[in-house]
Amino acid sequence: MFKKRENVKEIEEGKLLSPKFDNNGLIPVVTVCSSTKDVLMLGYMNVEALKKTIETKEAHYWSRSRKKIWHKGKHSGFVQKVIELRIDDDQDAIWLTVDIGNGSSCHVGYRSCFYRSVPLGKIDNARKIEMNFEEKEKSFDPNEVYKNQANPTKI
């Protein structure tokens, strides 16, 4: 399915998909909302997750904490329908554009996993950096959505 990586010219300017997975067999994936263009999440895919994503047109990732394929939205109902899949110049990063309707992509309940911003400027080493919540309300209650599931994350 994927072409063997043989030379830089083919990888950077060729037409055949030759993804470069890291030493753990993963490739990073930036996922954005098709309607708002907001960054929803950063995830990882292995070969199987990438194949499933291409074939089903729904986002599948590799869960590094659970060590298994993760069909995004299977439990919450907020499936990411893939509108476009792009790969960068040296084919070691993926950019997904997805439709989540009025749903959410963050297991914490916010629409985006990037719901906080870090203030920029001089750092006072005597104080901790306090982030700002850019999303004021959650899209769903994770305790309700995941009540019959194993904890969706491990830290």
PyMOL commands that set and color helices and strands:
alter all, ss='L'
color gray80, all
select helices_A, chain A and resi 8-13+47-56+142-145
alter helices_A, ss='H'
color red, helices_A
select strands_A, chain A and resi 27-33+39-45+60-63+68-71+81-87+94-99+116-117+132-133
alter strands_A, ss='S'
color yellow, strands_A
deselect
rebuild
show_as cartoon
